[in-house]
Amino acid sequence: MLGFLTARQAGLDDPLRLRRAESTRRVLCLKLNPDRDLDRIHGNGINTIDIDAIEGRYMLSGGADGVIVIYDLENYSGKPQYTCKAVCTVGRSSRYVHKFSVETVQWYPYDTGMFVSSSFDKTMKVWDTETLKPAEVFEFECNVYSHHLSPIARKHGLIAVGTKNPKIQLCDLKSGSRIHVLQGHRAEVLSVRWSPRYEYILATASADSKVKVWDVRRASGSLFTLDQHNGDKSKASSEAVNTAHNGRVNGLCFTGDGLYLLTTGTDDRMRLWNSATGENTLVNYGKVCNESRKRLQFTVSRGCSPEFVFVPCGSSVAVYALHTGELVTMLRGHYNNVDCCEFHPDYQELYSGGKDCNILAWVPVLRASDEEEESNRENKGATSQSSVNPAFQDAWSSDED
């Protein structure tokens, strides 16, 4: 780190390299923070969380009890030990609350004045944060597993929605109506994600073992379907042609630059794909335990070198190196299965929610303070001095008398 600082000071190095090095160091030091707690509001498991991209201050959570909570992550106490307060809640007493489990929550990408939630009560609601009332309600014929707003779109306000119906619905925020349907899957659509690089590119994952990539401007079907065997038919059985996994595909996540797409399936595998060509990069992450019948929310770090993947794995969160597949560490602290995790790129922190009704904060453990290190050195010096044999101690005196 001193080398990076010296090179940066001398103007020999790009400041981005120093930032990446420090971000990477912080991610590798993630530990459960005993000093930070979050108000426990949910009476049932937590399915989904999201941190706003504008201020990085407010976090949404949605639970199996239908409740939605907004937390303020800032520490105003002036003390290291504090509790993140729930600033507002759409609880069971609200007339607008979802009747069944909330599966996905997401902030509007450009403003914390609005957020979107979807639920097993067959609705997706667009909320006004100020009044905590739905500004728009989209109703569907079956359970909603997932929805996603593009983080970069300027030319459209489309929300992609995955339901128990194999057809993907595209809802327009501006008109308040469903404007388009994407057909191609043969089973329920468990996860949908817009590309963070191209605003019209959408990826969808289904229980039919397939992942499709779409350009929503085209009416002729998907651009391509991901194939785990990269077109090698000798390795695939007849029923496994053009499948991303050998089971339900329930997790999708683009890397921050949009160049790669990660998928998880109930075959206990995670795969990394080139998002432009659809090629399987064949990175081996080993066995990634996945028993979820619904969407699995996992996340990728941003601003690190190399990047890391955080995946719920039983009651732990597994941390993998993105491009090598190496298991870096397992973050243990939940008492039951973890269902969702979200990375905070500003502070290199991780938040995870699970069936134990808890949201845990994983933060970088920084080095001991200078005073502590100095104190340790002094104590060590005193100990070593007192342990010297008196026979070898210097008894010389400058006193002439």
VMD Tcl script that draws the C-alpha trace (Angstrom):
set ca {
  {0.00 0.00 0.00}
  {2.90 2.38 0.77}
  {4.22 1.75 -2.75}
  {0.87 2.81 -4.23}
  {0.81 5.94 -2.04}
  {4.38 6.92 -3.00}
  {3.70 6.40 -6.72}
  {0.48 8.39 -6.44}
  {2.26 11.23 -4.59}
  {4.99 11.40 -7.21}
  {2.43 11.44 -10.02}
  {3.75 8.18 -11.43}
  {0.52 6.24 -10.98}
  {-3.14 6.60 -11.80}
  {-5.24 7.42 -8.69}
  {-7.66 4.71 -9.82}
  {-5.02 2.03 -9.12}
  {-4.71 3.18 -5.51}
  {-8.49 3.21 -5.12}
  {-8.78 -0.30 -6.57}
  {-6.02 -1.63 -4.31}
  {-7.65 -0.18 -1.18}
  {-11.13 -1.38 -2.23}
  {-9.76 -4.90 -2.76}
  {-8.00 -4.86 0.62}
  {-11.23 -3.80 2.32}
  {-13.28 -6.56 0.68}
  {-10.71 -9.16 1.75}
  {-11.09 -7.91 5.35}
  {-14.90 -8.23 5.56}
  {-16.14 -9.39 8.94}
  {-19.47 -9.36 10.79}
  {-19.70 -5.99 12.53}
  {-20.58 -6.48 16.23}
  {-21.13 -2.72 16.68}
  {-23.73 -2.23 13.94}
  {-27.28 -3.49 14.25}
  {-30.46 -2.97 12.25}
  {-33.94 -2.55 13.69}
  {-35.65 -5.92 13.63}
  {-39.03 -5.24 12.01}
  {-39.77 -8.29 9.88}
  {-41.66 -11.10 11.55}
  {-40.68 -13.54 8.82}
  {-37.78 -14.25 6.46}
  {-36.18 -11.45 4.40}
  {-36.31 -12.18 0.66}
  {-34.82 -9.07 -0.90}
  {-32.81 -5.93 -0.14}
  {-31.64 -2.94 -2.20}
  {-29.40 0.09 -1.47}
  {-30.13 3.37 -3.26}
  {-27.58 4.34 -5.90}
  {-27.94 8.11 -5.41}
  {-26.80 8.68 -1.81}
  {-25.90 5.13 -0.78}
  {-27.73 5.91 2.44}
  {-31.14 4.21 2.36}
  {-31.80 0.48 2.17}
  {-35.05 -1.26 1.25}
  {-36.01 -4.71 2.50}
  {-38.95 -6.94 1.60}
  {-40.07 -9.91 3.66}
  {-42.07 -13.12 3.44}
  {-44.63 -11.38 5.71}
  {-45.40 -8.84 2.92}
  {-43.79 -6.01 4.92}
  {-41.46 -3.42 3.31}
  {-38.97 -1.45 5.46}
  {-36.72 1.53 4.65}
  {-33.56 1.80 6.77}
  {-31.21 4.76 7.21}
  {-27.65 3.37 7.16}
  {-25.95 6.60 8.34}
  {-24.43 6.80 11.83}
  {-25.40 10.03 13.58}
  {-24.67 8.87 17.13}
  {-20.98 9.76 17.04}
  {-20.22 6.37 18.59}
  {-18.89 3.21 16.94}
  {-21.81 1.19 18.31}
  {-25.15 2.11 16.76}
  {-28.39 0.77 15.32}
  {-29.56 1.59 11.78}
  {-33.07 2.89 12.30}
  {-36.12 1.92 10.26}
  {-37.27 5.35 9.05}
  {-40.56 4.07 7.65}
  {-42.44 0.81 7.22}
  {-45.27 -0.49 5.04}
  {-46.53 -2.84 7.75}
  {-49.46 -5.20 8.16}
  {-51.61 -2.35 9.43}
  {-51.26 -0.41 6.16}
  {-54.14 -0.74 3.70}
  {-51.62 -0.78 0.84}
  {-49.41 -3.60 2.17}
  {-48.76 -6.64 -0.04}
  {-51.00 -9.54 0.97}
  {-48.31 -12.18 0.47}
  {-44.52 -12.52 0.33}
  {-42.55 -9.63 -1.22}
  {-40.07 -11.15 -3.69}
  {-38.23 -8.10 -5.08}
  {-37.74 -4.47 -4.03}
  {-35.79 -1.88 -6.00}
  {-35.15 1.85 -5.72}
  {-35.83 4.02 -8.75}
  {-32.27 4.41 -10.14}
  {-32.31 8.22 -10.34}
  {-34.26 9.31 -7.26}
  {-35.07 7.96 -3.78}
  {-38.55 9.48 -4.05}
  {-39.81 6.28 -5.66}
  {-39.33 2.52 -5.36}
  {-40.91 -0.61 -6.84}
  {-41.96 -3.87 -5.15}
  {-43.40 -7.12 -6.48}
  {-45.10 -9.95 -4.63}
  {-46.74 -13.35 -4.66}
  {-50.07 -11.50 -4.38}
  {-49.76 -11.12 -8.20}
  {-49.07 -7.38 -8.11}
  {-46.19 -5.00 -8.70}
  {-46.48 -1.61 -6.98}
  {-44.71 1.66 -7.75}
  {-44.48 3.56 -4.45}
  {-44.20 7.24 -3.56}
  {-41.58 7.23 -0.78}
  {-42.94 10.42 0.79}
  {-46.51 9.20 1.29}
  {-45.84 5.42 1.29}
  {-48.78 4.99 -1.09}
  {-48.69 3.23 -4.47}
  {-48.63 5.68 -7.38}
  {-49.24 2.76 -9.77}
  {-50.30 -0.87 -9.36}
  {-49.70 -3.49 -12.07}
  {-51.78 -6.65 -11.71}
  {-50.84 -10.03 -13.19}
  {-52.52 -13.40 -13.60}
  {-50.00 -15.27 -11.44}
  {-47.25 -14.92 -8.81}
  {-44.47 -12.40 -9.54}
  {-40.96 -13.80 -8.95}
  {-38.81 -10.90 -10.06}
  {-38.77 -7.45 -11.62}
  {-36.00 -5.07 -12.63}
  {-35.61 -1.42 -13.71}
  {-32.66 -0.57 -15.94}
  {-29.95 1.25 -13.92}
  {-28.87 3.31 -16.97}
  {-31.89 3.73 -19.27}
  {-32.59 7.28 -20.46}
  {-34.74 6.52 -23.50}
  {-37.23 4.15 -21.87}
  {-38.89 3.54 -18.50}
  {-39.52 -0.18 -18.87}
  {-39.77 -2.59 -15.95}
  {-39.11 -6.23 -16.88}
  {-41.25 -8.67 -14.89}
  {-40.81 -12.43 -14.47}
  {-43.86 -14.41 -13.30}
  {-45.11 -17.98 -13.09}
  {-46.18 -17.48 -16.69}
  {-43.35 -18.23 -19.19}
  {-43.96 -14.90 -20.93}
  {-41.85 -11.95 -19.78}
  {-43.90 -8.80 -19.27}
  {-42.58 -5.31 -20.04}
  {-44.38 -2.56 -18.12}
  {-43.98 1.12 -18.96}
  {-43.59 3.50 -16.01}
  {-44.55 6.50 -18.12}
  {-47.87 5.17 -19.40}
  {-48.67 2.87 -16.48}
  {-49.50 -0.05 -18.77}
  {-48.07 -3.37 -19.96}
  {-46.82 -2.68 -23.45}
  {-44.94 -5.76 -24.62}
  {-44.46 -9.50 -24.03}
  {-41.31 -11.56 -24.71}
  {-42.00 -15.20 -25.61}
  {-39.49 -18.05 -25.66}
  {-39.30 -19.71 -22.24}
  {-41.33 -22.84 -21.44}
  {-41.58 -22.52 -17.65}
  {-41.84 -19.80 -14.98}
  {-39.34 -16.94 -15.24}
  {-37.47 -16.72 -11.94}
  {-35.10 -13.80 -12.53}
  {-34.77 -10.83 -14.91}
  {-31.89 -8.32 -15.18}
  {-31.19 -5.36 -17.47}
  {-27.64 -4.87 -18.68}
  {-25.75 -2.03 -16.92}
  {-23.97 -1.35 -20.24}
  {-26.68 -1.32 -22.93}
  {-30.11 0.00 -21.99}
  {-32.12 -2.26 -24.33}
  {-30.40 -5.55 -23.44}
  {-32.24 -7.83 -20.99}
  {-31.30 -11.26 -19.53}
  {-33.94 -13.69 -18.25}
  {-33.59 -16.96 -16.30}
  {-36.23 -19.68 -16.14}
  {-37.15 -22.99 -14.52}
  {-36.77 -24.53 -18.01}
  {-32.94 -24.50 -17.39}
  {-32.46 -21.73 -19.94}
  {-31.11 -18.19 -19.88}
  {-32.03 -15.91 -22.77}
  {-30.59 -12.54 -23.74}
  {-32.95 -10.10 -25.49}
  {-32.81 -6.82 -27.33}
  {-36.28 -5.52 -26.45}
  {-36.42 -3.44 -29.64}
  {-36.51 -6.64 -31.72}
  {-39.81 -8.44 -32.22}
  {-38.28 -11.64 -33.62}
  {-37.27 -13.29 -30.34}
  {-34.15 -13.45 -28.20}
  {-30.65 -12.56 -29.43}
  {-29.28 -15.88 -28.13}
  {-29.76 -18.61 -25.54}
  {-26.82 -19.43 -23.27}
  {-25.37 -22.91 -23.81}
  {-23.21 -24.44 -21.05}
  {-21.45 -26.66 -23.64}
  {-20.64 -23.76 -26.04}
  {-22.29 -25.57 -28.94}
  {-20.45 -28.87 -28.47}
  {-23.31 -31.31 -29.05}
  {-21.17 -34.34 -28.21}
  {-21.15 -33.24 -24.54}
  {-24.87 -32.52 -24.32}
  {-27.71 -35.01 -24.17}
  {-30.60 -34.36 -26.58}
  {-32.75 -32.69 -23.89}
  {-29.85 -30.54 -22.57}
  {-29.15 -28.61 -25.79}
  {-28.90 -24.83 -25.23}
  {-29.33 -25.06 -21.46}
  {-27.39 -22.86 -19.06}
  {-27.77 -25.30 -16.13}
  {-29.00 -28.83 -15.45}
  {-31.81 -27.55 -13.26}
  {-33.85 -24.45 -12.51}
  {-31.92 -21.21 -13.16}
  {-32.87 -18.87 -10.32}
  {-30.10 -16.25 -10.17}
  {-28.77 -13.61 -12.57}
  {-26.21 -10.87 -12.01}
  {-24.23 -8.70 -14.44}
  {-20.77 -7.47 -13.49}
  {-20.55 -3.71 -12.89}
  {-19.19 -3.05 -16.40}
  {-21.81 -5.29 -18.03}
  {-19.18 -7.38 -19.85}
  {-19.99 -10.60 -17.99}
  {-23.13 -12.31 -16.72}
  {-23.25 -14.70 -13.77}
  {-25.95 -17.35 -13.37}
  {-26.81 -19.77 -10.56}
  {-28.93 -22.91 -10.75}
  {-30.34 -25.70 -8.61}
  {-27.68 -28.00 -10.09}
  {-25.40 -26.39 -7.45}
  {-23.38 -24.61 -10.09}
  {-22.51 -20.99 -10.84}
  {-21.38 -20.00 -14.33}
  {-19.70 -16.92 -15.80}
  {-20.64 -15.91 -19.36}
  {-19.37 -13.39 -21.87}
  {-22.47 -11.19 -22.16}
  {-21.68 -10.06 -25.72}
  {-21.18 -13.50 -27.28}
  {-22.97 -15.78 -24.80}
  {-19.85 -17.93 -24.45}
  {-19.40 -19.97 -21.26}
  {-16.02 -18.90 -19.82}
  {-15.75 -22.31 -18.06}
  {-14.65 -20.80 -14.74}
  {-15.05 -23.54 -12.11}
  {-16.53 -22.29 -8.82}
  {-17.00 -25.83 -7.47}
  {-20.22 -26.77 -5.70}
  {-22.37 -23.71 -4.95}
  {-25.22 -24.99 -2.75}
  {-28.57 -23.74 -4.03}
  {-31.86 -25.19 -2.84}
  {-34.03 -22.14 -3.49}
  {-37.21 -22.68 -5.50}
  {-37.47 -18.91 -6.05}
  {-35.12 -16.12 -7.14}
  {-31.72 -16.06 -5.44}
  {-30.33 -12.55 -4.97}
  {-26.54 -12.50 -5.16}
  {-24.15 -9.69 -6.01}
  {-20.74 -8.73 -7.43}
  {-18.22 -6.25 -5.98}
  {-17.39 -3.05 -7.86}
  {-14.13 -1.13 -8.04}
  {-11.90 -4.04 -6.98}
  {-9.09 -5.85 -8.76}
  {-9.90 -8.70 -9.03}
  {-13.67 -8.53 -8.56}
  {-15.50 -10.81 -6.10}
  {-18.87 -12.60 -6.10}
  {-21.03 -12.87 -2.95}
  {-23.46 -15.81 -3.07}
  {-25.91 -17.05 -0.39}
  {-24.91 -20.62 0.42}
  {-27.02 -22.22 3.14}
  {-26.69 -20.11 6.29}
  {-23.46 -18.49 5.02}
  {-22.37 -16.12 2.27}
  {-19.67 -17.58 0.00}
  {-17.12 -15.13 -1.44}
  {-15.48 -16.17 -4.74}
  {-12.85 -14.56 -6.96}
  {-14.83 -13.73 -10.11}
  {-12.40 -14.85 -12.84}
  {-10.55 -17.72 -11.13}
  {-13.41 -19.36 -9.24}
  {-11.35 -19.51 -6.02}
  {-13.38 -19.65 -2.81}
  {-11.91 -16.74 -0.83}
  {-13.91 -17.09 2.40}
  {-17.27 -18.00 3.94}
  {-19.07 -15.28 5.91}
  {-20.88 -17.01 8.78}
  {-23.32 -15.31 11.16}
  {-26.91 -16.15 10.16}
  {-28.90 -18.77 12.06}
  {-30.88 -19.89 9.01}
  {-30.66 -19.83 5.21}
  {-29.50 -16.60 3.55}
  {-31.79 -15.46 0.71}
  {-30.28 -12.18 -0.43}
  {-27.17 -10.03 -0.26}
  {-26.26 -6.57 -1.56}
  {-22.85 -4.89 -1.95}
  {-22.32 -1.23 -1.00}
  {-19.69 0.04 -3.51}
  {-19.02 3.33 -1.69}
  {-17.79 1.70 1.53}
  {-17.06 -1.90 0.38}
  {-19.66 -3.22 2.81}
  {-22.02 -6.16 2.39}
  {-25.55 -6.57 3.73}
  {-27.29 -9.95 3.85}
  {-30.82 -11.02 4.79}
  {-32.19 -14.46 5.58}
  {-34.90 -16.67 6.97}
  {-33.77 -15.85 10.53}
  {-35.45 -12.41 10.05}
  {-32.06 -10.66 10.45}
  {-30.15 -8.28 8.19}
  {-26.43 -8.48 8.95}
  {-23.77 -5.88 8.11}
  {-20.34 -7.16 6.99}
  {-17.75 -4.40 7.10}
  {-13.97 -4.17 6.51}
  {-11.93 -4.70 9.69}
  {-9.33 -1.94 9.52}
  {-5.83 -2.06 10.96}
  {-5.26 -1.26 14.64}
  {-4.84 2.45 15.35}
  {-1.37 3.98 15.61}
  {-1.77 4.48 19.37}
  {-2.63 0.81 19.88}
  {0.33 -0.31 17.77}
  {2.68 2.05 19.67}
  {1.33 0.75 22.98}
  {1.84 -2.85 21.84}
  {5.42 -2.08 20.83}
  {6.18 -0.43 24.18}
  {4.72 -3.36 26.11}
  {6.71 -5.78 23.99}
  {9.91 -3.79 24.60}
  {9.34 -3.68 28.36}
  {8.71 -7.41 28.46}
  {11.86 -8.24 26.51}
  {14.00 -5.91 28.67}
  {12.79 -7.41 31.97}
  {13.45 -10.90 30.69}
  {17.23 -10.28 30.21}
  {19.48 -12.28 32.56}
  {20.96 -9.90 35.24}
  {24.43 -11.37 34.55}
  {24.35 -9.84 31.06}
  {22.94 -6.45 32.09}
  {25.20 -3.43 31.70}
  {26.20 -2.18 35.21}
  {28.64 0.48 33.94}
  {28.24 3.95 35.48}
  {29.56 7.34 34.36}
  {29.87 8.48 37.99}
  {33.62 9.13 38.62}
  {33.19 8.69 42.36}
}
mol new
graphics top color blue
foreach p $ca { graphics top sphere $p radius 0.5 }
foreach p [lrange $ca 0 end-1] q [lrange $ca 1 end] { graphics top cylinder $p $q radius 0.2 }
display resetview
